Amino acid sequence: MDASFCLTLTGGEHLLDNDLIASVRSALTRARFEFSFSFSGAGGGRGEWRRHPFTRGRVNRNNEVSPLPSQICCKLQSDVLKEAISQVMGDSREKKRKFTETIELQIGLKNYDPQKDKRFSGSVKLPHIPRPKMKVCMLGDAQHVEEAEKIGLDYMDVEGLKKMNKNKKLVKKLAKKYHAFLASEAIIKQIPRLLGPGLNKAGKEIPDLVTHQESLESKVNETKATVKFQLKKVLCMGVAVGNCAMEEKQIQQNVQLSVNFLVSLLKKNWQNVRCLYLKSTMGKPYRVF
């Protein structure tokens, strides 16, 4: 799934000439974005671009991003992937659990030296939410607290954060309770002062900013659908790509997007992929590459 972004440029016509637009397009293309621009009058204009997270892009004569050759992008065989997903789902049906099992993509890398090579990090939004019950907490101002109450989202206001007063045990307990945090603009600036480095030390990301111009519920769903790939000290990692209550086609789409995005982060693309497995929480792993 592509992420969409907008850019509005203002200024006189001498600022928004074709050379400037070409420069913006060139820079965004190098970052694997597809860019289009239109003037809106009075010397201003609006540019729109879409992120292609799953492929490195080339620009054709029409300034469109096209994928690299298939030998780089398509080494994950559909029939092998479908079979693995069917086996994972079949195992789950045979041994029913009291909870919905999460399906994880387990990744093994090669030809990487975590000590010398640059450690990559990247996030991508999947087309289908892999963990619907993922716990998210809103660190919000009065308006966002009210919105959170309406949609049944856990929240903490400024007064609640102040009571923690950088207490390490309380902050650690908060970090363990939730998978991710969102924060209002007025709150996010105060988090270092109110909570200290506790969230970061507990392995949690900096809370995502939520503005009053966007839907809080949509932001929560976006957070739940986003997975992160990060190379640390070992050459293996895992990300949630689905659950056993989803349709097999949805899991397949999530896996394909996740793998292609991961490959785009690697310095030598598929040459750095040693193995890929799919595994449910309580099931056995099935190799897909």
KEBA-964326 format. One record per residue: x, y, z of N, C-alpha, C in turn. Coordinates in steps of 0.2 Angstrom, whole numbers, padded with zeros to 4 digits, always signed. Each point is the difference from the previous one (the first is absolute). Example, Ala and Ser with C-alpha at 12.3 -4.5 7.8 and 13.67 -1.06 7.14 Angstrom:
// residues 2
+0066-0028+0039-0004+0006+0000+0004+0006+0000 -0002+0005-0004+0004+0006+0001-0004+0005+0003 
//
This chain:
// residues 289
+0004-0006+0000-0004+0006+0000+0004+0006+0000 -0001+0005-0004+0004+0006-0001-0003+0005+0006 +0005+0004+0002-0002+0005+0005+0000+0006-0004 -0005+0005+0001-0001+0006-0004+0002+0006+0004 +0003+0005-0003+0003+0006+0003-0002+0006-0005 +0000+0006+0003-0002+0005-0004+0005+0006+0002 +0002+0004-0005+0005+0006+0001-0003+0006-0003 -0001+0005+0004-0002+0006-0003+0005+0005+0000 +0002+0003-0006+0005+0005-0001-0003+0007-0002 +0002+0005+0003-0003+0007-0001+0006+0004-0002 -0001+0006-0003+0005+0004-0002-0002+0003-0007 +0004+0005-0002+0000+0002-0007+0001-0004-0005 -0002+0001-0007+0001-0004-0005+0008-0002-0001 +0004+0005+0001+0007-0001-0001+0003-0005+0005 -0004-0002+0006+0002-0005+0004-0002-0007-0002 -0006+0000-0003-0003-0006-0002+0001-0002-0007 +0006+0001-0003+0001-0001-0007+0001-0008-0001 +0001-0002-0006+0001-0007-0002+0006-0003+0003 +0005+0004+0001+0006-0003+0003-0001-0002+0007 -0003+0004+0004-0002-0001+0007-0004-0007+0000 -0005+0000-0004-0004-0006+0000+0004-0006-0002 +0004+0001-0005+0004-0006-0002+0005-0002+0006 +0003+0005+0003+0004-0002+0006-0003-0004+0005 -0007+0003+0002-0003-0004+0005-0002-0007-0002 -0002-0001-0006-0002-0006-0003+0006-0005+0000 +0006+0003-0002+0006-0004+0000+0002-0003+0007 +0000+0005+0005+0001-0002+0007-0004-0005+0003 -0007+0000-0002-0005-0004+0003+0001-0007-0003 +0002+0000-0007+0000-0006-0004+0006-0004+0003 +0006+0003+0002+0005-0003+0003-0002-0003+0007 -0004+0003+0003-0003-0003+0006-0006-0005-0001 -0001-0002-0006-0005-0005-0002-0007+0003+0001 -0001+0006-0002-0007+0003+0000-0002+0001-0008 -0006+0000-0001-0003+0002-0006-0003+0007+0001 +0002+0005-0005-0002+0007+0002-0004+0003-0006 -0005+0004+0002-0003+0004-0006-0002+0006+0003 +0000+0005-0004-0001+0007+0002-0005+0004-0004 -0004+0004+0003-0004+0005-0004-0001+0006+0004 +0000+0006-0005-0001+0006+0003-0007+0002+0002 +0000+0004+0006-0007+0001+0003-0001+0008-0001 +0004+0003-0004-0002+0007-0001+0004+0005+0005 +0001+0006-0002+0003+0005+0004+0007-0002+0002 +0003-0003-0005+0007-0002+0001+0001-0006+0005 -0005-0003+0002+0001-0006+0005-0002-0006-0004 +0001-0006+0004-0001-0006-0004+0000-0006+0006 -0002-0005-0003-0001-0006+0005+0003-0006-0003 +0004-0003+0003+0004-0007-0002-0003-0006+0004 -0001-0005-0004-0002-0006+0004+0005-0006-0002 +0002-0004+0005+0004-0006-0002-0002-0006+0004 +0001-0006-0003-0002-0006+0004+0007-0004+0001 +0000-0003+0006+0006-0004+0002-0001-0007-0003 +0006-0002-0003+0000-0007-0002+0004-0004+0004 -0002-0002+0006+0004-0003+0005+0003-0007-0002 -0003-0003-0005+0002-0007-0001+0005-0001-0006 +0002+0006-0003+0005-0001-0006+0004+0006+0000 +0006-0001-0003+0004+0006-0002-0003+0002-0006 +0000+0007-0002-0003+0002-0006+0005+0003-0005 -0003-0001-0006+0004+0003-0006-0005+0005-0003 +0002+0005-0003-0005+0005-0003+0000-0001-0008 -0006-0001-0003+0000+0000-0007-0001+0007-0003 -0001+0001-0006-0001+0006-0003-0006+0004+0002 -0004-0003+0003-0007+0003+0002+0001+0002+0007 +0006-0001+0003+0001+0002+0007-0004-0005+0005 -0001-0006-0002-0003-0005+0004+0005-0005+0003 -0001-0002+0006+0004-0005+0003-0001-0007-0002 +0005-0004-0003-0001-0007-0002+0004-0004+0004 -0002-0006+0002+0004-0004+0004+0006-0003-0004 +0005-0002+0004+0006-0003-0002-0002-0007-0003 +0005-0003-0003-0001-0007-0004-0003-0005+0005 -0004-0005-0002-0003-0004+0004+0004-0005+0004 +0007-0001-0003+0004-0004+0004+0002+0003+0007 -0001+0006+0001+0001+0003+0006-0006+0000+0004 -0006+0002-0003-0006+0001+0004-0004-0006+0001 +0001-0005-0003-0005-0006+0000+0003-0007+0001 +0004+0000+0005+0003-0007+0001-0005-0004+0005 -0005+0003+0003-0004-0003+0004-0006-0004-0004 +0000-0006+0000-0004-0004-0005-0007+0000+0003 -0005+0002-0004-0007+0000+0003-0003-0007+0002 +0002-0005-0004-0003-0007+0002+0003-0002+0006 +0007+0001+0001+0003-0002+0007-0003+0004+0006 -0001+0006-0001-0003+0005+0005-0007-0003+0002 -0004-0001-0006-0007-0002+0001+0000-0007+0004 +0004-0004-0001+0000-0007+0003+0002+0001+0007 +0005+0004+0002+0002+0001+0007-0006+0003+0004 -0003+0005-0003-0006+0003+0003-0005-0005+0002 -0002-0004-0005-0005-0005+0001+0002-0005+0005 +0007-0002+0001+0002-0004+0005+0000+0003+0007 +0002+0006+0000-0001+0004+0007-0007+0000+0002 -0005+0002-0005-0007+0001+0002-0003-0007+0002 +0003-0005-0004-0003-0007+0002+0002-0003+0007 +0006+0002+0001+0003-0002+0007-0004+0003+0005 -0002+0007-0001-0003+0004+0005-0008-0003+0001 -0003-0002-0005-0007-0003+0000+0000-0007+0004 +0006-0004-0001+0000-0006+0003+0001+0000+0007 +0004+0005+0003+0001+0001+0007-0003+0007+0002 -0006+0000+0001-0003+0007+0002+0002+0002+0006 +0002+0007+0000+0002+0003+0006-0005+0004+0003 +0001+0003+0006-0005+0004+0004+0001+0008-0002 +0005+0001-0005+0001+0006-0003+0002+0000-0007 -0001+0006-0003+0002+0000-0007+0008+0000-0001 +0002-0005-0004+0008+0000-0001+0002+0005-0005 +0006+0004+0002+0003+0004-0005+0004-0004-0004 +0000+0002-0007+0005-0003-0005+0006+0005-0001 +0006-0003+0001+0006+0004+0000+0004-0002-0006 +0003+0005-0003+0005-0001-0005+0007+0000+0003 +0003-0005+0000+0007-0001+0003+0005+0001-0005 +0005+0004+0001+0005+0002-0005+0007-0002+0002 +0004-0003-0004+0007-0001+0001+0004+0003-0006 +0005+0004+0002+0004+0004-0005+0007-0003+0000 +0004+0002-0005+0006-0002-0001+0005+0005-0004 +0006+0000+0000+0005+0004-0003-0001+0007+0003 -0002+0001+0007+0000+0006+0003+0004+0000+0006 +0003+0005+0002+0004+0001+0006-0003+0005+0004 -0004-0001+0005-0003+0005+0004+0005+0005+0004 +0006-0002+0000+0005+0004+0003+0003+0005-0005 +0000-0002-0006+0003+0005-0005-0005+0003-0005 -0005-0004-0002-0005+0002-0005-0005+0005+0004 -0003+0004-0004-0005+0005+0002-0006-0004+0002 -0002+0001+0006-0006-0004+0003-0007+0004-0003 -0003-0004-0004-0006+0003-0003-0006+0000+0004 -0005+0004-0001-0006+0001+0004-0005+0003-0005 -0006-0004+0000-0006+0003-0004-0006-0003+0002 -0006+0004-0001-0006-0002+0001-0005+0000-0006 -0005-0004+0000-0004-0001-0006-0007-0001+0003 -0005+0003-0003-0007-0001+0002-0003-0006-0005 -0002-0005+0003-0003-0006-0003-0007+0001-0002 -0002-0003-0005-0007+0001-0003-0006-0003+0005 +0002-0005+0004-0004-0003+0005+0003+0000+0007 -0004+0002+0005+0003+0001+0007+0002-0007+0003 +0006-0002+0001+0002-0006+0002-0002-0002+0008 +0000+0005+0004-0002-0001+0007-0005+0005+0002 -0007-0002-0001-0005+0005+0002+0000+0002+0007 +0002-0005+0005+0000+0001+0007+0006+0003+0002 +0004+0003-0004+0006+0004+0002-0002+0005+0005 +0003+0001+0005-0001+0005+0005+0003+0007-0001 -0004+0005-0001+0002+0007-0002-0002+0004+0006 +0004+0005+0002-0002+0005+0005+0001+0007-0003 -0005+0004+0001+0000+0007-0002+0003+0005+0006 +0005+0003-0001+0002+0005+0005-0002+0007-0003 -0006+0002+0003-0004+0005-0004-0001+0006+0004 -0002+0005-0004-0002+0007+0003-0008-0002+0001 -0003+0006+0003-0008-0001+0002-0004-0003-0006 +0001+0003-0006-0003-0002-0006+0001-0007-0002 +0006-0002+0000+0002-0007-0002-0003-0005+0005 +0000+0002+0007-0002-0004+0005-0007-0002-0001 -0004+0006-0002-0007-0001-0001-0002-0005-0006 +0004+0001-0006+0000-0004-0005+0002-0008+0001 +0005+0000+0004+0002-0007+0002-0006-0004+0004 -0003+0004+0005-0006-0003+0004-0005-0002-0005 -0002+0003-0005-0005-0001-0005+0001-0007-0004 +0007-0001-0001+0001-0006-0004+0003-0006+0004 +0000+0001+0007+0002-0005+0004+0007-0001+0000 +0004+0005-0001+0008+0000+0000+0002+0002+0007 +0005-0004+0002+0003+0002+0007+0004+0006-0001 +0000+0004+0005+0004+0007-0001+0003+0002+0007 +0004+0005+0000+0003+0003+0006+0000+0007-0002 -0002+0004+0005+0000+0008-0001+0006+0003+0003 +0001+0006+0000+0006+0003+0002+0001-0001+0008 -0006+0001+0003+0000-0001+0008+0003-0007+0002 -0002-0005-0004+0002-0007+0001+0007-0001-0001 +0003+0003-0006+0007+0000-0001+0004+0003+0005 -0003+0006+0003+0004+0004+0005+0001-0004+0006 -0005-0004+0002+0000-0005+0006+0006-0005+0000 +0002-0002-0006+0005-0004-0001+0007+0003+0002 +0000+0006-0002+0006+0004+0002+0007-0004-0001 +0001-0003-0006+0006-0003-0001+0001-0006+0004 -0005-0003+0004+0001-0006+0004+0001-0006-0005 +0006-0003+0001+0002-0005-0005-0004-0006+0000 -0002-0002+0006-0005-0006+0001-0007+0001-0004 -0002+0006+0001-0007+0002-0002+0001+0001-0008 +0005+0003-0002+0001+0000-0008+0001-0006-0003 +0004-0005+0003+0001-0006-0002-0006-0004-0001 -0004+0000+0005-0007-0003+0001-0004+0002-0006 +0000+0007-0001-0004+0003-0006+0002-0003-0006 +0007+0000-0001+0003-0002-0007-0002-0008-0001 +0000-0004+0005-0002-0007-0001-0007-0001-0001 -0004+0004+0002-0007-0001-0001-0003+0001-0007 +0004+0004-0004-0002+0002-0007+0005-0002-0005 -0002-0001-0006+0004-0001-0006+0003+0006-0003 -0005+0005+0000+0002+0006-0003-0004+0006+0003 +0003+0006-0001-0003+0006+0003-0001+0005-0006 -0005+0004+0001-0002+0006-0004+0000+0006+0005 +0002+0006-0003+0000+0006+0004-0002+0006-0003 -0004+0005+0003-0002+0006-0002+0006+0004-0001 +0000+0005-0004+0005+0005-0002+0002+0003+0007 -0004+0003+0004+0001+0003+0006+0004-0004+0005 -0002-0007+0000+0003-0005+0005+0007-0002-0002 +0001-0001-0007+0006-0004-0002+0006+0004+0002 -0001+0007+0000+0006+0004+0002+0002-0001+0007 -0005-0002+0004+0001-0001+0008+0002-0007+0002 +0000-0004-0005+0001-0007+0002+0007-0001+0003 +0005+0002-0003+0007+0000+0004+0000+0002+0007 -0003+0006+0001+0000+0003+0006-0004-0004+0005 -0006-0003-0002-0004-0003+0005+0001-0007+0001 +0003-0004-0005+0001-0007+0000+0008-0002+0000 +0004+0005-0002+0007-0002-0001+0001-0004-0005 +0006-0004+0000+0001-0005-0005-0003-0007+0000 -0005+0000+0005-0003-0007+0002-0003-0004-0006 -0004+0004-0004-0003-0004-0006+0006-0003-0005 +0004+0005-0001+0006-0003-0005+0004-0005+0003 +0001+0000+0006+0004-0006+0004-0004-0006+0000 -0006+0000+0000-0005-0006+0000-0001-0002-0007 +0004+0003-0005-0001-0003-0007-0006+0003-0004 -0003+0005+0003-0006+0003-0004+0003+0006-0004 -0004+0001-0006+0001+0005-0005-0002+0007+0003 +0003+0005-0002-0003+0007+0001-0007+0000-0002 -0005+0002+0004-0007+0000-0001-0001+0004-0007 -0005-0003-0004-0002+0004-0006-0004+0006+0001 +0002+0005-0004-0004+0006+0001-0007+0000-0003 -0005+0002+0003-0007+0000-0002-0002+0008+0000 -0002+0002-0006-0003+0007+0000-0007+0000+0001 -0003+0006+0001-0008+0000+0000-0003+0001-0006 +0004+0000-0006-0003+0000-0006-0001-0007-0003 +0003-0006+0003-0001-0006-0002-0004-0004+0005 -0003-0006-0003-0004-0004+0004+0004-0004+0005 -0002+0000+0006+0004-0004+0005-0001-0008-0001 -0006-0002-0002-0001-0007-0001+0004-0002-0006 +0000+0004-0005+0004-0002-0006+0008+0000+0002 +0002+0004+0004+0007+0000+0002+0001-0006+0004 -0004-0003+0004+0001-0006+0004+0000-0006-0005 -0004+0000-0005+0000-0005-0005+0006+0000-0004 +0003+0006-0001+0006+0000-0004+0006-0003+0004 +0000+0002+0007+0005-0002+0004+0000-0008+0001 -0006-0003+0000-0001-0007+0001+0002-0004-0007 +0000+0004-0005+0001-0003-0007+0008+0001-0002 +0003+0003+0004+0007+0002-0001+0005-0005+0003 +0005-0003-0004+0005-0004+0003+0007+0003-0001 +0005-0001+0004+0006+0003+0000+0006-0006-0001 +0004+0002-0005+0006-0005-0001+0006+0004+0003 +0004-0003+0004+0006+0004+0003+0005-0005+0001 +0006+0001-0003+0006-0004+0002+0003+0002+0006 +0001-0005+0005+0004+0001+0006+0006-0004+0000 +0001-0003+0005+0007-0004+0001+0000-0007-0003 -0006-0002-0002+0000-0007-0002-0003+0000-0007 +0001-0005-0004-0002+0000-0007-0007-0004-0001 -0004+0001+0005-0007-0002-0001-0005+0004+0003 -0006+0000-0002-0005+0004+0003-0007-0003-0002 -0005+0003+0003-0007-0003-0002-0005+0006+0001 -0005+0000-0005-0006+0005+0001-0006-0004-0001 -0005+0003+0003-0007-0003-0001-0003+0002-0007 -0002-0005-0003-0003+0001-0007-0007-0002-0001 -0003-0003+0006-0007-0002-0001-0002-0004+0007 -0006-0002+0000-0003-0005+0005-0004-0005-0003 -0001-0005+0004-0004-0006-0002-0007+0001-0001 -0003+0006+0001-0007+0002-0001-0001+0003-0007 +0006+0002-0003+0000+0003-0007-0001-0004-0006 -0002+0002-0005+0000-0004-0007+0007-0001-0002 +0001-0006-0003+0006-0002-0002+0003+0006-0006 -0004+0002-0004+0002+0005-0005+0002+0006+0004 -0003+0002+0005+0002+0006+0004+0007-0001+0003 +0001-0005+0002+0007-0002+0003+0005+0000-0005 -0001-0003-0006+0004+0000-0006+0002+0007-0002 -0005+0005+0000+0002+0006-0002+0004+0004+0005 -0001-0001+0006+0004+0003+0005+0007-0003+0000 +0001-0006-0001+0007-0003-0001+0004+0002-0006 -0004+0001-0005+0004+0002-0006+0002+0007+0000 -0004+0004+0003+0002+0007+0001+0005+0001+0005 +0000-0004+0006+0005+0000+0005+0007-0002-0003 +0000-0005-0004+0006-0003-0002+0003+0005-0005 -0004+0002-0005+0003+0005-0005+0002+0006+0003 -0003+0003+0005+0003+0006+0004+0006-0002+0003 +0001-0005+0004+0006-0002+0003+0006-0001-0005 -0002-0003-0006+0006-0001-0005+0002+0007-0002 -0005+0005-0001+0002+0007-0002+0005+0003+0005 +0000-0002+0006+0004+0003+0005+0007-0003+0000 +0001-0006-0002+0006-0004+0000+0005+0003-0005 +0007+0000+0002+0005+0003-0005+0000-0004-0006 -0001-0006+0000+0001-0004-0006-0006-0004-0002 -0006+0003+0003-0007-0003-0002+0000-0007+0002 -0002-0005-0004-0001-0007+0001+0006-0003+0002 +0006+0002-0002+0006-0003+0002+0001+0000+0007 -0003+0004+0004+0001+0000+0007-0005-0004+0004 -0005-0003-0004-0005-0004+0003+0002-0007+0001 +0001-0003+0006+0002-0007+0001-0006-0004+0000 -0005+0001+0003-0006-0004+0001-0006+0004+0002 -0006-0002-0001-0007+0003+0002-0004-0006+0002 -0003+0001+0006-0005-0005+0003-0006+0004+0002 -0006-0004-0001-0006+0002+0003-0002-0004+0006 -0002+0003+0006-0001-0004+0006-0006+0003+0004 -0005-0004+0002-0005+0002+0005+0003+0000+0007 -0004+0003+0004+0003+0001+0007+0002-0007+0003 -0005-0005-0001+0001-0006+0003+0002-0006-0005 +0000+0002-0006+0002-0005-0005+0007+0000-0002 +0001-0005-0005+0007-0001-0002+0001+0005-0006 +0007+0001-0002+0002+0005-0005-0001-0004-0007 -0001+0004-0005+0000-0003-0007+0004+0005-0004 +0004-0003-0004+0005+0004-0004-0003+0002-0006 +0001+0007-0002-0003+0002-0006+0005+0003-0005 +0006+0000+0003+0006+0002-0004+0007-0003+0003 
//
